[in-house]
């Protein structure tokens, strides 16, 4: 008998995307599935749109706005599946994503194998999604996966790429509801370290939507940066509990180095804390080297003003690309 897969979707003010996301879950050609959507206190039409899909295997739950991690934990509390598929409300799954991974699954209650997949980054047109392999697009031991992820800024994976057994989900624990920024990074580090093997299924595909700097993953508010610092501390704590060695401490310092720019630009008062943490791990953080444009602006107007200008320029370039893709997407629909 096929294993039940629970597709869990947290949603907040996602009326623009939620229909396509739910449809991509419904369209999975894996026959035994359930879909649970948690509306996290949306103020737009997300709830009514989600309810239009309700059926015997599509369940919609609503709660007061409490954050994505709380919504994910709520969805998990209703899930009956042998496997868990996380899916953000603006991302998509290829129709055979789950079935491709399940073909490679080591079935059984005691299964601690973690399944990952290829993913493409897109704005509006999935046909233009960019699938850019990185160092974790392969079979890896938990330690090797963490080492790649903590030391290479390009080696990341979106929540939709994973398929997680019930046993592994229970071993890893719930999402940390204190976190907003890098909540997925902290969660998946626990899942990986609880696994016996990360198995990459190259034929399975998901799609990560990237439409603007307003996304939660780019939250550089005070709350966001505080969350980032806490998540980094927790990631390091998980790794050192798994193995406390010169190798893992060096890997932890590399993780702090990778995220140092967030604290330089937004919350310099936290620099002391993150530098002390690196020192306690036996390392030292090096200020990032600015390109000539940033260096010139910093010399003329100061570091904070230069950071704001450079961020605004990146936003303008990115917005132009996204708007053009949206125009072509709408044009194609008509």
N, C-alpha and C positions, 0 to 999 in steps of 0.2 A: 504493500500500500504506500502511495507517495507520502512524503513528509509534508506537514503543514508549514507554510512560510507566512509569517506575519510581516506585512509591510506597514511601517509606522511613520506617520507624517505629522510633524508639528507645524502649525500654520498661524501666522500673525500678519494681518493686513496684506494678504497674498492674493487678492481677488484677480489680479492681472494674470497670475500664473497657475493658480490652484487647479483649475479645470484640466489643463493639459497634464499637470503632474499626476492627478488622480487617474486620468485616462491612461497614462503610461503604466500605472500600477495595475489597473483593470485589464489592460491588454497583454499582461504577462502570459505567455503560453504554458507556464507551469500551472497545472490544473487546480492543485490544492493550495489555496491561498486565502488569507483574510486581510482586509485593509482597514486600518484604524487611523482616523484623522482627529487630532486634538486642536480645536480652535482656541488659541491663547488670548482670549479677550479682544479679538479684532474689532475695529471700529468701522470697517468697510463691509463689503458684501461677501467676505470670505466664508462666513458660516452658512449663509443661504445657498451659496454656490456648492459648498461641500455637501450640504444636505440633499441637494438635487441628485447626488450620486448614491444615496443610501440604498442598501439592498440587504439581502440575507448575509452577504459577506463583506459589506462595506459599512462600517460603523463610524458615526460622528459623535464626538464628545466635546463639550465646551467647558472652559474654566475662566476665571478672572485672569487678567494679564499677569503672568508670573515668570515669563522667560522661557526660552527654547528648551533648556535642560529640564525644567519642571514639566513642560508639555511632553517631552520625550519619555520621562519617567511615568507620567500619567498614561500615555499610550502603552507602554510596556506592561503596566499593571493590568491591562485588559487583554494583553496578547496571550494566545493559546498555542502559538506556533512552536514547532521543533527548531525552526531557524528564524532569525530576526533580520529583516532588511530595513535599514534606516533610509529615509528619503526626505530631504528638505522640500519645502512647499514650492520652490521654484526650479527644482532639478527634475531630471527625467531618466527613465530606464529604457534601454532598448527592449523590444518585445521578448527576446529570448535571454535576457540578462540572467535571470534567476535560474532558468532551466540549464543554461550552460554551466553555471557554477554547481548546481545540484548534481550534474553528471559527474563532477569531479569530487563530490563530497564523500567523506569517510563516514557513512551513516552509523547511527547508534547514539544512545544517551550519553555515553562517556566521551563523545567526540570533542576533542580540544583543538582540532585543525581549524585555522582561520582562513577564510576564502576572500581574496581580493580580486579586482578586475581592472581592465583598462577604463579610462574615462576621458571624455573630450570636453574642452572648455569652449563655450559658445555664448553669443549674445542673444540673438533671436532665431537664427537659422541653424538648426542642428546639422544640416548638410555642410555647413562651413565650420563645424566643430574642429578644434585642433587637438589631436591626440599626440601628446609629446611624452614619449617614454622617459622615465628617469630611473634612478638606482634602485627603487623598490618595486619596479615592474618585473619581478621575478620571484621564484621560490627562495625564501630566506628563513633562517632560524630567527627566533624572537630577538636575540641579541644583535644579530647582523642587521635586522630590519630597523631596530631602534638606533643603532649606530649610524646608518645611512640617513635616517630621518632627522636625527639631532645634529648632524654635521654638514648636510647638504641642503641649502635653501630651496633647491628645486625638487627635492625628494619628499613630496607630500601626496596625500591621497584624500579624496573627498568622502564624506559619510556614505553616499550612495554606492560607492565602489565595493563596500563590504557585504558579506553574507556571514552571519555569526550564529553558530549553533546555540541552542538553549543552554547547554552545559557551560559553554564558554561565557555566555552572557551572565549566567549566575556567578561564575568564578570572578568575573571582572567587577561586578557591582553596578550600582546605578550611576547615572550622570550626576556630576557635582553641581548642585543648584546654586552655588555661590558664583559660578563662572558665567561670563557672557563672551568675552574674547578668548579664543583658543580653547573653548570648552570641548570641541571635538578632538583637538590635539591631546589634551589631558586624558580624555576618555579612551581613545584608541591606544594610547600608550599602555594603559592598564589591560586592555583586551589583548594586545600583542604579547605582553609579558606573561599573561596567563595561558597563552596558547602553547602548543607543542611545535607548531610549524605554521608559517604564513605561506599559503599556496596561491600563487598568482594564476588566474584563469584568463589568458590573453584573448579568448574568443568572446568573453562576456564584456558588455559595454554599458556605461552609464554616461550621463551628460550633466556637467556642472555649468549652471547659468551665471554669467558674469556681466552684470548690466550697469554697475555704477559704484561710485565711492561711498554711497549711502548704505551699502550692505553691512550687516553686522560684523563680518570678518574684517572690516576696515574701521571699526569703532575705535577712535583714539580719544574718546572722552575720558574724564578722570576715572569713571567707573570701568571703562574698557581697559585702560592701561593698568589699573589696580588688578583687574581680573587676569590680565596677561601675566603680570608678575606672580600672582598666586598660582596660576596654571604652570608656569615654568618651575616654580619651587616644587609643586606636586609631581611634575614629570621627573624631576631629578630625584625626588624622594622615592618614587616607585622604582626607578632604575637602580639606585643604591641599595634598596632592600632586596632587589633581585640579585645584584652582584656589586659589592663595594670593592673596587680595585682601582689601580692607577688608570687602567683603560676606561672604566666607566666614569671616573672623575674628569678625565680629559674630555670625554664625550659630553659631559654635562657643561663644562666650561664652553665648549664649542656651541652648544645650544644657546647659552646666554649671549655669546658673541653675535650669533645670528640675529637675535632680537634687540640688540643694543640700540639700534637706531630709533626704535620707538620711544625709548626713554630719553635719548638726547634731544629729540625734536619736541616731545610733548610734556614730559614730566622729569625735568632735570633733577628735581629734588629726590627722585628715586634712584639716581645714579649711585649714590653712596651705598645704598642697600644692595644693589645688584653687584657692585664692585666688591663689597665685603663677601658676598656669597661666592663669587669667583675665587677670591683669595682663600676662603676656607676650603675650597675644593682643590687648592694647590695651583691655581692659574691666575692669569691677569688678562683683563679685557683691554683691547686696543681700539682707540677711537677710529671710526671708519674714515677712509680717505675720500674726500669730496672730489667730484669732477670739477673741471675748470669753471663751469657756469656757477655751480653752488659756491665754490671758493671765492669767485669774484663778488657774488652777491653778499656773502658773509662778510667780506672785507669792507664793503661799502655800507651795509645796513645792519650788520650784526647777525648772529647765527639764527635767532628766532625768526626774524623777518625774512631771512633767506630761505628758511625751511617753509614758511608760509607761501612765499612766492613760487618755489619749486613745486610744492604740492598743488597750488592752483594751476600751474602750467601742465602738470601731469593730468589733472582733472579735465582740463580743456581738451587736451589731445585725446584722452580716453572717451570723453563724451561725444566728440566728433565721430569717432569710429563706431560707437554704439548707435548713435542717431542714424548714421548711414545704413547700418545693418537693419535697424528697425524699419526704415523707409523701404528697403528692398524686400523685407519680410512682408510688410503690409501690401506692397505692390504685387507681390506674388499671390497673396490670398485673393486679391481682387481680379 
